[in-house]
Structures are given as structure tokens and as C-alpha cells.
């Protein structure tokens, strides 16, 4: 472990650390007023987020960095990790049909109560899917040529589709989209010809756009009472439907407008005082913009994208196909979550309940993202050692 610390990539580690620290501060600020109103201490969620961050780093980040890369390429590890995720997702499906809406939170059955934490299996599944696809596609390196793509990608595609089906039943459309993007990106960078990858992407965009337009134009009665459909319509008409689901987006606009360029000051947000529901999770960026201003918010998002860039850079220059795929997969998780969250806050995308990586409150997200960063740092260290070994031999 000491020897490995010599190869620690600080261009990844330091931005991660800064984002986590800022996340704890912003969660404390965004949640303090609601907690006080409900008779709790104002620092409860801030302290919990700090505990999640420290525990995630010690119990998952460090081990995922310290273990040898070959552990993550082990068939037993990959199979066990996937099996655990499948069992957890199937348990949620059981709860969904056995207890219905009584087991749902914000319209979806997505959490397992472990007492000390509400575990979200979807978060764990994202990383499990990345490791599984990296393992499978690494073994198929050089085989994804014309005429053999279908046979080589059919099994991982079926398994990924199965995971998506389990998640969409909850129903969690945002989570399903993230799993889909992970699969699409990792397939595309694994050696599939560019023309085929672009054809997939264009076809999917057209299909999603067509389905969206059909559902909106049709406006079927059997969907009108569903939580997800109300969110979709609120995205299209937030002010007209402010009392039927549009309040989050409307108050997000107010928060960003109130903050201006420099903000009203940390802790001074008005929208977090009962106007913007759950301001410390999905819409924490709105409160950040109100309190710290648009300039700080842009810098915060810039830091997040800098972290993604550095992870991608490791993947682009990786000698090992497995290492490269891990980096691309983790970047896809962070980018897609950030894209959906920022898009929802700005009203550019429907609200999907996707949190902002490292910033929003949540133990499951913090644990999985920290484990992912630990794995990426492990990959970066492994690449440095491989290149150093090659130079020594040369």
C-alpha cells in the first residue's frame, strides 16, 4: 500500500476531496432550516453527510484503491457483485408488487432500509455494471469486428437489459437511463466501429424523441395520475401546473434568479425554507446558486467536469483495455448523473430524481461514487506502474 501511494493521481484525488467537502457544507446549509422547522438540530444532515463521506472513504475508497486490479477482473468477484445487485433489485420488485404505493418514496420503490442507512441498490448496480462490462469487453478485445459484433455483445446486452427492466419496474426512469448510457458508452468505446456506434446513438435519440412526442400528444388517461407522468407534464408546463408537480421547477427558477451572480450568502436562501421540496437532494444546485451565486455554481460544475476530464485522460492513455473501460464507465456515471441533475434544475430535462454527484445528500451515492473514485485511482496507479515497468525493460 505504501509503495502504491507513490503513484496516487492527485489530479483526481484532490478535486474529489474538494467536491466532497463542499458537498458536506452545502448539504448542511440547504437542510438546516427544514430541520429546525421540524424540531431537529440544524446540523443533522450535514453531520450525516460527513459521516457517510468518511465511512465511504475508509471502508470502500481505500480498499478499492489498495486491492490489486486482478481482484476486480476475477470472475468470482464480478459474478458475486452482480448477483448481490440482482437480488437486491429483485427484492425491490417484490416490494413494489407486494406493497404497492405504500412502499414507494416519491413514486418509486428504490430503497432498502438497513436501519443505519437507506440503501439504494441502483447506485451499487451502476458500479457493478461498469466492472462487469469492463471484464466482459476486455475478454472480447479485438473480436468486435463486422460480422461478429452481435454474437460477442449479445450476452452482456441481455444482462444489462435485464438490470434495466428490474430498475424500470420500481419505476425509476432516470436510473434506467443511466444504466442504458453506461452500456451504450462502454459498448461504443470497446472497439465497435465508429459508424455502427453512431448509428446506435442516432437511432436511440430518434426513438426516445418519438416516444416522448407520442406520449405528450396522446396524453392517455391511465397515465395522468401517475407520479412520473405528472413530472413530465410539469416539465413542459411548470407555471401552469405549479400546484400539481411544477412547484419544484418554479421555485428552482426563483432560487437561481434570487442568487444572481454573487448570491445572497451561505445560509440565507429563502427557497429552502419550505418553498423548494427536499432542497438538499435533487435541487441542492438551485440553493447553491441562490446562496453562493451563479459564478460559484459554474466553478463548482467546472470542478466536477475537470474531475471527469482527468478520469477520461487516464482511460484514453491506458495500456490495459480493462483499465480504460473502467475509466470510461465511471466517467459515464458521473457525467450522466450531473447532466440529468443540472438539466432538471434548469428546466431543460424532466425531473428524474437523479442527484448531483458528491454534492447532494445521500449515503448510497456517496459510498458508490467514493468506491468508483478509489477504483479509478487504482487504475491510474496500475497504469503508471505498467508504464514504469515497460520503460525499465526497454
DAVEN-V858981 format. One record per pair of residues at least 4 apart in sequence whose ideal C-beta (glycine too) atoms are under 8 Angstrom apart, sorted by the first residue. I is the first residue (numbers start at 1). J is the second residue. D is the distance in whole Angstrom. If there is no record, write none. Layout:
BEGIN
i=I j=J d=D
i=I j=J d=D
END
This chain:
BEGIN
i=1 j=5 d=7
i=1 j=66 d=5
i=2 j=6 d=8
i=4 j=8 d=8
i=4 j=65 d=7
i=4 j=66 d=7
i=4 j=381 d=5
i=7 j=380 d=7
i=7 j=381 d=4
i=7 j=384 d=4
i=7 j=385 d=6
i=8 j=13 d=6
i=8 j=377 d=6
i=8 j=381 d=7
i=9 j=13 d=6
i=9 j=310 d=7
i=9 j=314 d=7
i=9 j=377 d=6
i=9 j=380 d=4
i=9 j=381 d=7
i=9 j=384 d=8
i=10 j=14 d=5
i=11 j=15 d=7
i=11 j=310 d=5
i=12 j=16 d=6
i=12 j=307 d=7
i=12 j=310 d=5
i=12 j=311 d=6
i=12 j=314 d=7
i=12 j=373 d=7
i=12 j=376 d=6
i=12 j=377 d=6
i=12 j=380 d=6
i=13 j=17 d=6
i=13 j=373 d=8
i=13 j=377 d=6
i=14 j=18 d=6
i=15 j=19 d=6
i=15 j=303 d=6
i=15 j=304 d=8
i=15 j=306 d=6
i=15 j=307 d=4
i=15 j=310 d=7
i=16 j=20 d=6
i=16 j=307 d=6
i=16 j=358 d=7
i=16 j=370 d=8
i=16 j=373 d=5
i=17 j=21 d=6
i=18 j=22 d=6
i=18 j=303 d=6
i=19 j=23 d=6
i=19 j=300 d=8
i=19 j=303 d=6
i=19 j=304 d=6
i=19 j=307 d=7
i=19 j=357 d=8
i=19 j=358 d=4
i=19 j=359 d=7
i=20 j=24 d=7
i=20 j=53 d=5
i=20 j=358 d=5
i=20 j=366 d=8
i=20 j=370 d=8
i=21 j=25 d=7
i=22 j=26 d=6
i=22 j=300 d=7
i=22 j=358 d=8
i=22 j=359 d=7
i=23 j=27 d=6
i=23 j=49 d=7
i=23 j=53 d=7
i=23 j=358 d=5
i=23 j=359 d=4
i=23 j=360 d=7
i=24 j=28 d=7
i=24 j=46 d=6
i=24 j=49 d=5
i=24 j=50 d=5
i=24 j=53 d=6
i=25 j=29 d=6
i=25 j=46 d=8
i=25 j=266 d=8
i=26 j=30 d=6
i=26 j=280 d=8
i=26 j=284 d=6
i=26 j=287 d=7
i=26 j=288 d=6
i=26 j=359 d=6
i=27 j=31 d=6
i=27 j=45 d=6
i=27 j=46 d=5
i=27 j=49 d=4
i=27 j=280 d=5
i=27 j=284 d=7
i=27 j=359 d=8
i=27 j=360 d=7
i=27 j=361 d=5
i=28 j=32 d=6
i=28 j=42 d=8
i=28 j=43 d=6
i=28 j=45 d=7
i=28 j=46 d=3
i=28 j=47 d=8
i=28 j=49 d=7
i=29 j=46 d=8
i=29 j=266 d=6
i=29 j=267 d=5
i=29 j=269 d=7
i=29 j=272 d=8
i=29 j=287 d=7
i=29 j=291 d=6
i=30 j=269 d=7
i=30 j=272 d=5
i=30 j=279 d=5
i=30 j=280 d=4
i=30 j=284 d=5
i=30 j=287 d=4
i=30 j=288 d=8
i=30 j=361 d=8
i=31 j=35 d=6
i=31 j=42 d=8
i=31 j=44 d=8
i=31 j=45 d=4
i=31 j=46 d=7
i=31 j=272 d=8
i=31 j=279 d=7
i=31 j=280 d=4
i=31 j=361 d=7
i=32 j=36 d=6
i=32 j=42 d=4
i=32 j=43 d=7
i=32 j=46 d=7
i=32 j=267 d=7
i=33 j=37 d=6
i=33 j=42 d=7
i=33 j=269 d=8
i=33 j=272 d=5
i=33 j=273 d=5
i=33 j=274 d=8
i=34 j=38 d=6
i=34 j=272 d=7
i=34 j=273 d=8
i=34 j=274 d=7
i=34 j=279 d=7
i=34 j=280 d=8
i=35 j=40 d=4
i=35 j=41 d=7
i=35 j=42 d=5
i=35 j=43 d=8
i=35 j=44 d=5
i=35 j=45 d=7
i=36 j=40 d=7
i=36 j=42 d=5
i=37 j=273 d=8
i=37 j=274 d=7
i=40 j=44 d=5
i=42 j=46 d=8
i=43 j=47 d=5
i=44 j=48 d=6
i=45 j=49 d=6
i=45 j=280 d=6
i=45 j=361 d=6
i=46 j=50 d=7
i=47 j=51 d=6
i=48 j=52 d=6
i=48 j=361 d=8
i=48 j=363 d=7
i=49 j=53 d=6
i=49 j=361 d=6
i=49 j=366 d=7
i=50 j=54 d=6
i=51 j=55 d=6
i=52 j=56 d=6
i=52 j=117 d=8
i=52 j=362 d=8
i=52 j=363 d=4
i=52 j=366 d=4
i=52 j=367 d=7
i=53 j=57 d=6
i=53 j=366 d=6
i=53 j=370 d=7
i=54 j=58 d=6
i=55 j=59 d=6
i=55 j=367 d=8
i=56 j=60 d=5
i=56 j=61 d=6
i=56 j=363 d=8
i=56 j=366 d=5
i=56 j=367 d=4
i=56 j=369 d=8
i=56 j=370 d=4
i=56 j=371 d=7
i=57 j=61 d=4
i=57 j=62 d=7
i=57 j=370 d=6
i=58 j=62 d=6
i=59 j=63 d=7
i=59 j=367 d=8
i=60 j=64 d=6
i=60 j=367 d=6
i=60 j=370 d=6
i=60 j=371 d=4
i=60 j=374 d=6
i=61 j=65 d=6
i=61 j=370 d=4
i=61 j=371 d=6
i=61 j=373 d=6
i=61 j=374 d=4
i=62 j=66 d=6
i=62 j=374 d=7
i=63 j=67 d=6
i=63 j=374 d=7
i=64 j=371 d=5
i=64 j=372 d=8
i=64 j=374 d=3
i=64 j=375 d=5
i=64 j=378 d=6
i=65 j=374 d=4
i=65 j=375 d=7
i=65 j=377 d=5
i=65 j=378 d=5
i=65 j=381 d=7
i=66 j=378 d=8
i=67 j=71 d=5
i=67 j=72 d=7
i=67 j=378 d=7
i=69 j=73 d=6
i=69 j=320 d=8
i=69 j=322 d=7
i=69 j=323 d=7
i=69 j=378 d=6
i=69 j=379 d=7
i=69 j=382 d=5
i=70 j=74 d=7
i=71 j=77 d=6
i=72 j=77 d=6
i=72 j=78 d=8
i=72 j=131 d=6
i=72 j=135 d=8
i=72 j=326 d=8
i=72 j=375 d=7
i=72 j=378 d=8
i=73 j=77 d=8
i=73 j=78 d=8
i=73 j=135 d=6
i=73 j=138 d=7
i=73 j=322 d=6
i=74 j=78 d=7
i=75 j=79 d=6
i=75 j=135 d=8
i=76 j=80 d=6
i=77 j=81 d=6
i=77 j=131 d=8
i=78 j=82 d=6
i=78 j=131 d=6
i=78 j=132 d=5
i=78 j=135 d=5
i=79 j=83 d=6
i=80 j=84 d=6
i=81 j=85 d=7
i=81 j=128 d=5
i=81 j=131 d=6
i=81 j=132 d=7
i=82 j=86 d=6
i=82 j=128 d=5
i=82 j=132 d=6
i=82 j=159 d=8
i=83 j=87 d=6
i=84 j=88 d=6
i=84 j=124 d=8
i=84 j=128 d=8
i=85 j=89 d=6
i=85 j=121 d=6
i=85 j=124 d=6
i=85 j=125 d=4
i=85 j=128 d=5
i=85 j=163 d=7
i=86 j=90 d=6
i=86 j=162 d=8
i=86 j=163 d=7
i=86 j=166 d=7
i=87 j=91 d=6
i=88 j=92 d=7
i=88 j=112 d=6
i=88 j=119 d=8
i=88 j=121 d=4
i=88 j=124 d=7
i=88 j=125 d=8
i=89 j=93 d=7
i=89 j=121 d=5
i=89 j=122 d=8
i=89 j=125 d=7
i=89 j=163 d=7
i=89 j=166 d=4
i=89 j=167 d=7
i=90 j=94 d=7
i=90 j=166 d=7
i=91 j=95 d=7
i=91 j=112 d=7
i=91 j=121 d=8
i=92 j=96 d=6
i=92 j=109 d=5
i=92 j=110 d=7
i=92 j=112 d=7
i=92 j=121 d=6
i=92 j=166 d=8
i=92 j=169 d=8
i=92 j=170 d=6
i=93 j=97 d=7
i=93 j=166 d=6
i=93 j=169 d=5
i=93 j=170 d=8
i=94 j=98 d=6
i=95 j=99 d=5
i=95 j=103 d=5
i=95 j=109 d=5
i=96 j=100 d=7
i=96 j=103 d=7
i=96 j=104 d=8
i=96 j=109 d=4
i=96 j=169 d=6
i=96 j=170 d=6
i=98 j=103 d=8
i=99 j=103 d=4
i=99 j=109 d=8
i=100 j=104 d=8
i=103 j=109 d=5
i=104 j=108 d=6
i=104 j=109 d=5
i=105 j=109 d=8
i=105 j=110 d=7
i=105 j=111 d=6
i=106 j=227 d=7
i=106 j=353 d=6
i=107 j=171 d=8
i=107 j=226 d=8
i=107 j=227 d=3
i=107 j=228 d=6
i=107 j=231 d=8
i=108 j=170 d=5
i=108 j=171 d=6
i=108 j=172 d=5
i=108 j=227 d=8
i=108 j=353 d=7
i=109 j=170 d=5
i=110 j=120 d=6
i=110 j=121 d=8
i=110 j=122 d=6
i=110 j=170 d=5
i=110 j=172 d=6
i=110 j=175 d=7
i=111 j=118 d=4
i=111 j=119 d=7
i=111 j=120 d=5
i=112 j=118 d=7
i=112 j=119 d=5
i=112 j=120 d=8
i=112 j=121 d=7
i=113 j=118 d=6
i=113 j=119 d=8
i=114 j=118 d=7
i=114 j=119 d=5
i=117 j=363 d=5
i=117 j=364 d=7
i=118 j=363 d=7
i=118 j=364 d=7
i=119 j=124 d=8
i=119 j=363 d=8
i=119 j=364 d=6
i=120 j=124 d=8
i=120 j=362 d=7
i=120 j=364 d=4
i=120 j=365 d=7
i=121 j=125 d=6
i=122 j=126 d=7
i=122 j=167 d=6
i=122 j=170 d=8
i=122 j=172 d=6
i=122 j=175 d=4
i=123 j=127 d=8
i=123 j=364 d=4
i=123 j=365 d=5
i=123 j=367 d=7
i=123 j=368 d=4
i=124 j=128 d=6
i=124 j=364 d=7
i=124 j=368 d=6
i=125 j=129 d=6
i=125 j=163 d=6
i=125 j=167 d=7
i=125 j=179 d=7
i=126 j=130 d=7
i=126 j=178 d=6
i=126 j=179 d=7
i=126 j=182 d=7
i=126 j=333 d=5
i=126 j=368 d=6
i=127 j=131 d=6
i=127 j=330 d=8
i=127 j=333 d=7
i=127 j=368 d=5
i=127 j=371 d=6
i=127 j=372 d=5
i=127 j=375 d=8
i=128 j=132 d=6
i=129 j=133 d=6
i=129 j=160 d=6
i=129 j=163 d=6
i=129 j=179 d=6
i=129 j=182 d=5
i=129 j=183 d=7
i=129 j=329 d=8
i=130 j=134 d=6
i=130 j=182 d=6
i=130 j=186 d=7
i=130 j=325 d=8
i=130 j=326 d=7
i=130 j=329 d=3
i=130 j=330 d=6
i=130 j=332 d=8
i=130 j=333 d=7
i=130 j=372 d=8
i=131 j=135 d=6
i=131 j=326 d=7
i=131 j=329 d=8
i=131 j=375 d=8
i=132 j=136 d=6
i=132 j=156 d=7
i=132 j=159 d=7
i=133 j=137 d=6
i=133 j=156 d=6
i=133 j=160 d=7
i=133 j=182 d=7
i=133 j=183 d=7
i=133 j=186 d=5
i=133 j=187 d=8
i=133 j=190 d=8
i=133 j=325 d=7
i=133 j=329 d=7
i=134 j=138 d=6
i=134 j=186 d=7
i=134 j=322 d=5
i=134 j=325 d=4
i=134 j=326 d=5
i=134 j=329 d=6
i=135 j=139 d=7
i=135 j=322 d=7
i=136 j=140 d=7
i=136 j=155 d=7
i=136 j=156 d=5
i=137 j=141 d=7
i=137 j=156 d=7
i=137 j=186 d=6
i=137 j=187 d=8
i=137 j=190 d=4
i=137 j=191 d=8
i=137 j=321 d=7
i=137 j=325 d=6
i=138 j=320 d=8
i=138 j=321 d=5
i=138 j=322 d=4
i=138 j=325 d=6
i=140 j=144 d=6
i=140 j=152 d=5
i=140 j=153 d=8
i=140 j=190 d=7
i=140 j=191 d=8
i=141 j=190 d=8
i=141 j=191 d=6
i=141 j=321 d=5
i=142 j=191 d=7
i=143 j=148 d=6
i=143 j=152 d=5
i=143 j=191 d=8
i=144 j=148 d=7
i=144 j=149 d=5
i=144 j=152 d=6
i=144 j=153 d=7
i=144 j=190 d=6
i=144 j=191 d=4
i=144 j=192 d=5
i=145 j=149 d=7
i=145 j=193 d=8
i=146 j=193 d=7
i=148 j=152 d=6
i=149 j=153 d=6
i=149 j=192 d=6
i=149 j=196 d=7
i=150 j=154 d=6
i=153 j=157 d=5
i=153 j=187 d=6
i=153 j=192 d=8
i=154 j=158 d=6
i=155 j=159 d=7
i=156 j=160 d=6
i=156 j=183 d=8
i=156 j=187 d=8
i=157 j=161 d=6
i=157 j=183 d=7
i=157 j=187 d=8
i=158 j=162 d=6
i=159 j=163 d=7
i=160 j=164 d=6
i=160 j=179 d=7
i=160 j=180 d=8
i=160 j=182 d=8
i=160 j=183 d=4
i=161 j=165 d=6
i=162 j=166 d=7
i=163 j=167 d=7
i=163 j=179 d=6
i=164 j=168 d=6
i=164 j=176 d=5
i=164 j=179 d=5
i=164 j=180 d=6
i=165 j=169 d=7
i=166 j=170 d=8
i=167 j=172 d=5
i=167 j=175 d=5
i=167 j=176 d=5
i=167 j=179 d=6
i=168 j=172 d=7
i=168 j=173 d=7
i=168 j=176 d=4
i=170 j=175 d=7
i=171 j=228 d=6
i=172 j=176 d=6
i=172 j=353 d=7
i=173 j=177 d=6
i=173 j=228 d=6
i=173 j=352 d=6
i=174 j=178 d=7
i=174 j=340 d=6
i=174 j=352 d=3
i=174 j=353 d=6
i=174 j=354 d=4
i=175 j=179 d=7
i=175 j=354 d=8
i=176 j=180 d=6
i=177 j=181 d=6
i=177 j=336 d=7
i=177 j=340 d=7
i=177 j=352 d=7
i=178 j=182 d=7
i=178 j=333 d=7
i=178 j=336 d=5
i=178 j=337 d=7
i=178 j=340 d=7
i=178 j=354 d=7
i=179 j=183 d=7
i=180 j=184 d=6
i=181 j=185 d=6
i=181 j=332 d=6
i=181 j=336 d=5
i=182 j=186 d=6
i=182 j=329 d=6
i=182 j=332 d=5
i=182 j=333 d=7
i=182 j=336 d=8
i=183 j=187 d=6
i=184 j=188 d=6
i=184 j=200 d=7
i=184 j=201 d=7
i=184 j=204 d=7
i=185 j=189 d=6
i=185 j=328 d=6
i=185 j=329 d=7
i=185 j=332 d=5
i=186 j=190 d=6
i=186 j=325 d=6
i=186 j=328 d=6
i=186 j=329 d=5
i=186 j=332 d=7
i=187 j=192 d=6
i=187 j=197 d=7
i=187 j=200 d=8
i=188 j=192 d=6
i=188 j=197 d=4
i=188 j=200 d=7
i=188 j=201 d=8
i=189 j=324 d=7
i=189 j=325 d=7
i=189 j=328 d=5
i=190 j=321 d=8
i=190 j=325 d=7
i=192 j=196 d=5
i=192 j=197 d=5
i=193 j=197 d=7
i=194 j=198 d=6
i=195 j=199 d=6
i=196 j=200 d=7
i=197 j=201 d=7
i=198 j=202 d=6
i=199 j=203 d=6
i=200 j=204 d=6
i=201 j=205 d=6
i=202 j=206 d=6
i=203 j=207 d=6
i=204 j=208 d=6
i=205 j=209 d=6
i=206 j=210 d=6
i=207 j=211 d=6
i=208 j=212 d=6
i=209 j=213 d=6
i=210 j=214 d=6
i=211 j=215 d=6
i=212 j=216 d=6
i=213 j=217 d=6
i=214 j=218 d=6
i=215 j=219 d=8
i=215 j=220 d=8
i=215 j=223 d=7
i=215 j=229 d=8
i=215 j=232 d=7
i=216 j=232 d=7
i=216 j=233 d=8
i=216 j=236 d=7
i=219 j=223 d=8
i=219 j=224 d=7
i=220 j=224 d=7
i=223 j=229 d=4
i=224 j=229 d=6
i=224 j=230 d=8
i=225 j=229 d=8
i=225 j=230 d=8
i=226 j=230 d=7
i=227 j=231 d=7
i=228 j=232 d=7
i=229 j=233 d=6
i=230 j=234 d=6
i=230 j=241 d=8
i=230 j=244 d=6
i=230 j=245 d=4
i=231 j=235 d=7
i=231 j=245 d=6
i=231 j=350 d=6
i=231 j=351 d=5
i=231 j=352 d=8
i=232 j=236 d=7
i=232 j=350 d=5
i=233 j=237 d=6
i=233 j=241 d=6
i=233 j=244 d=8
i=233 j=245 d=7
i=234 j=238 d=6
i=234 j=241 d=5
i=234 j=244 d=7
i=234 j=245 d=4
i=234 j=246 d=4
i=234 j=248 d=8
i=234 j=249 d=6
i=234 j=351 d=7
i=235 j=249 d=7
i=235 j=347 d=7
i=235 j=349 d=7
i=235 j=350 d=4
i=235 j=351 d=6
i=237 j=241 d=5
i=237 j=246 d=7
i=238 j=242 d=7
i=238 j=246 d=4
i=238 j=249 d=4
i=238 j=250 d=5
i=238 j=253 d=8
i=238 j=347 d=7
i=239 j=246 d=7
i=239 j=250 d=6
i=240 j=246 d=7
i=241 j=245 d=6
i=241 j=246 d=4
i=242 j=246 d=4
i=242 j=247 d=5
i=242 j=250 d=5
i=243 j=247 d=7
i=246 j=250 d=6
i=247 j=251 d=6
i=247 j=275 d=8
i=247 j=276 d=8
i=247 j=277 d=7
i=248 j=252 d=6
i=248 j=276 d=7
i=248 j=277 d=6
i=248 j=282 d=8
i=248 j=283 d=6
i=248 j=351 d=6
i=249 j=253 d=7
i=249 j=344 d=8
i=249 j=347 d=5
i=249 j=351 d=7
i=250 j=254 d=7
i=251 j=255 d=6
i=251 j=271 d=5
i=251 j=275 d=5
i=251 j=276 d=4
i=251 j=286 d=7
i=252 j=256 d=7
i=252 j=271 d=8
i=252 j=276 d=7
i=252 j=283 d=6
i=252 j=286 d=4
i=252 j=345 d=5
i=252 j=346 d=8
i=252 j=347 d=7
i=253 j=257 d=6
i=253 j=347 d=7
i=254 j=258 d=6
i=254 j=271 d=6
i=254 j=275 d=7
i=255 j=259 d=7
i=255 j=269 d=7
i=255 j=270 d=8
i=255 j=271 d=4
i=255 j=272 d=8
i=255 j=276 d=6
i=255 j=283 d=8
i=255 j=286 d=4
i=255 j=287 d=6
i=255 j=289 d=6
i=255 j=290 d=4
i=256 j=286 d=6
i=256 j=289 d=5
i=256 j=290 d=7
i=256 j=294 d=7
i=256 j=345 d=8
i=256 j=346 d=8
i=258 j=264 d=6
i=258 j=269 d=8
i=258 j=270 d=7
i=258 j=271 d=7
i=258 j=290 d=5
i=259 j=263 d=5
i=259 j=264 d=6
i=259 j=289 d=5
i=259 j=290 d=4
i=259 j=291 d=7
i=259 j=292 d=7
i=259 j=293 d=5
i=259 j=294 d=6
i=259 j=297 d=8
i=260 j=293 d=6
i=260 j=294 d=7
i=261 j=293 d=5
i=261 j=294 d=5
i=261 j=295 d=5
i=262 j=293 d=4
i=262 j=295 d=7
i=262 j=296 d=8
i=263 j=289 d=7
i=263 j=290 d=7
i=263 j=291 d=5
i=263 j=292 d=4
i=263 j=293 d=3
i=263 j=296 d=7
i=264 j=268 d=4
i=264 j=269 d=7
i=264 j=270 d=8
i=264 j=290 d=6
i=264 j=291 d=6
i=265 j=291 d=6
i=266 j=291 d=5
i=266 j=292 d=7
i=267 j=291 d=7
i=268 j=291 d=6
i=269 j=273 d=7
i=269 j=279 d=8
i=269 j=287 d=5
i=269 j=290 d=5
i=269 j=291 d=5
i=270 j=275 d=7
i=270 j=290 d=7
i=271 j=275 d=5
i=271 j=276 d=4
i=271 j=279 d=7
i=271 j=286 d=7
i=271 j=287 d=7
i=271 j=290 d=6
i=272 j=276 d=6
i=272 j=279 d=4
i=272 j=280 d=8
i=272 j=287 d=5
i=272 j=290 d=8
i=276 j=283 d=6
i=276 j=286 d=6
i=276 j=287 d=7
i=277 j=283 d=8
i=278 j=282 d=6
i=278 j=283 d=7
i=279 j=283 d=5
i=279 j=284 d=6
i=279 j=286 d=7
i=279 j=287 d=5
i=280 j=284 d=6
i=280 j=287 d=8
i=280 j=360 d=7
i=280 j=361 d=5
i=281 j=355 d=6
i=281 j=360 d=5
i=281 j=361 d=5
i=281 j=362 d=7
i=282 j=341 d=7
i=282 j=344 d=7
i=282 j=345 d=8
i=282 j=351 d=7
i=282 j=353 d=6
i=282 j=354 d=7
i=282 j=355 d=6
i=282 j=360 d=7
i=283 j=287 d=7
i=283 j=344 d=8
i=283 j=345 d=6
i=284 j=288 d=6
i=284 j=355 d=8
i=284 j=356 d=6
i=284 j=359 d=6
i=284 j=360 d=5
i=284 j=361 d=7
i=285 j=289 d=6
i=285 j=297 d=7
i=285 j=341 d=7
i=285 j=342 d=7
i=285 j=345 d=5
i=285 j=356 d=6
i=285 j=359 d=7
i=286 j=290 d=7
i=286 j=345 d=5
i=287 j=291 d=6
i=288 j=292 d=5
i=288 j=296 d=7
i=288 j=297 d=5
i=288 j=300 d=7
i=288 j=359 d=8
i=289 j=293 d=7
i=289 j=294 d=6
i=289 j=297 d=5
i=292 j=296 d=4
i=292 j=297 d=7
i=293 j=297 d=7
i=294 j=298 d=6
i=295 j=299 d=7
i=296 j=300 d=6
i=297 j=301 d=6
i=298 j=302 d=6
i=299 j=303 d=6
i=300 j=304 d=7
i=300 j=359 d=7
i=301 j=305 d=6
i=301 j=338 d=7
i=301 j=342 d=7
i=302 j=306 d=6
i=303 j=307 d=7
i=304 j=308 d=7
i=304 j=334 d=7
i=304 j=338 d=6
i=304 j=357 d=7
i=304 j=358 d=7
i=305 j=309 d=6
i=305 j=338 d=8
i=306 j=310 d=7
i=307 j=311 d=7
i=307 j=334 d=7
i=308 j=312 d=6
i=308 j=331 d=5
i=308 j=334 d=5
i=308 j=335 d=6
i=309 j=313 d=6
i=310 j=314 d=7
i=311 j=315 d=7
i=311 j=327 d=5
i=311 j=330 d=6
i=311 j=331 d=5
i=311 j=334 d=8
i=311 j=376 d=5
i=312 j=316 d=6
i=312 j=327 d=6
i=312 j=328 d=7
i=312 j=331 d=5
i=313 j=317 d=6
i=314 j=318 d=6
i=314 j=323 d=8
i=314 j=327 d=5
i=314 j=376 d=7
i=314 j=379 d=6
i=314 j=380 d=5
i=314 j=383 d=6
i=315 j=323 d=7
i=315 j=324 d=5
i=315 j=325 d=8
i=315 j=326 d=7
i=315 j=327 d=3
i=315 j=328 d=5
i=315 j=331 d=7
i=316 j=324 d=7
i=317 j=383 d=7
i=318 j=323 d=4
i=318 j=324 d=4
i=318 j=327 d=7
i=318 j=379 d=7
i=318 j=383 d=5
i=319 j=323 d=7
i=319 j=383 d=6
i=319 j=386 d=5
i=319 j=387 d=7
i=319 j=390 d=8
i=320 j=324 d=7
i=320 j=382 d=7
i=320 j=383 d=7
i=320 j=386 d=7
i=321 j=325 d=6
i=322 j=326 d=7
i=323 j=327 d=7
i=323 j=379 d=4
i=323 j=382 d=6
i=323 j=383 d=6
i=324 j=328 d=6
i=325 j=329 d=6
i=326 j=330 d=6
i=326 j=375 d=6
i=326 j=376 d=7
i=326 j=379 d=5
i=327 j=331 d=6
i=327 j=376 d=6
i=327 j=379 d=6
i=328 j=332 d=6
i=329 j=333 d=7
i=330 j=334 d=7
i=330 j=372 d=5
i=330 j=373 d=8
i=330 j=375 d=7
i=330 j=376 d=5
i=331 j=335 d=6
i=332 j=336 d=6
i=333 j=337 d=6
i=333 j=357 d=8
i=333 j=369 d=8
i=333 j=372 d=7
i=334 j=338 d=6
i=334 j=357 d=5
i=334 j=369 d=7
i=334 j=372 d=8
i=335 j=339 d=6
i=336 j=340 d=6
i=336 j=354 d=8
i=337 j=341 d=6
i=337 j=354 d=5
i=337 j=355 d=7
i=337 j=356 d=7
i=337 j=357 d=5
i=338 j=342 d=6
i=338 j=356 d=6
i=338 j=357 d=6
i=339 j=343 d=6
i=339 j=349 d=8
i=340 j=344 d=6
i=340 j=349 d=6
i=340 j=352 d=5
i=340 j=354 d=4
i=341 j=345 d=6
i=341 j=354 d=5
i=341 j=355 d=6
i=341 j=356 d=4
i=341 j=360 d=7
i=342 j=346 d=6
i=342 j=348 d=8
i=342 j=356 d=7
i=343 j=348 d=4
i=343 j=349 d=3
i=344 j=348 d=8
i=344 j=349 d=5
i=344 j=350 d=7
i=344 j=351 d=5
i=344 j=352 d=6
i=344 j=354 d=7
i=355 j=359 d=8
i=355 j=360 d=3
i=355 j=361 d=8
i=355 j=362 d=6
i=355 j=365 d=6
i=356 j=360 d=5
i=357 j=365 d=7
i=357 j=369 d=6
i=358 j=366 d=7
i=358 j=369 d=6
i=360 j=365 d=7
i=362 j=366 d=6
i=363 j=367 d=6
i=364 j=368 d=6
i=365 j=369 d=6
i=366 j=370 d=6
i=367 j=371 d=6
i=368 j=372 d=6
i=369 j=373 d=6
i=370 j=374 d=6
i=371 j=375 d=6
i=372 j=376 d=6
i=373 j=377 d=6
i=374 j=378 d=6
i=375 j=379 d=6
i=376 j=380 d=6
i=377 j=381 d=6
i=378 j=382 d=6
i=379 j=383 d=6
i=380 j=384 d=7
i=381 j=385 d=6
i=382 j=386 d=6
i=383 j=387 d=6
i=384 j=388 d=6
i=385 j=389 d=6
i=386 j=390 d=6
i=387 j=391 d=6
i=388 j=392 d=6
i=389 j=393 d=6
i=390 j=394 d=6
END
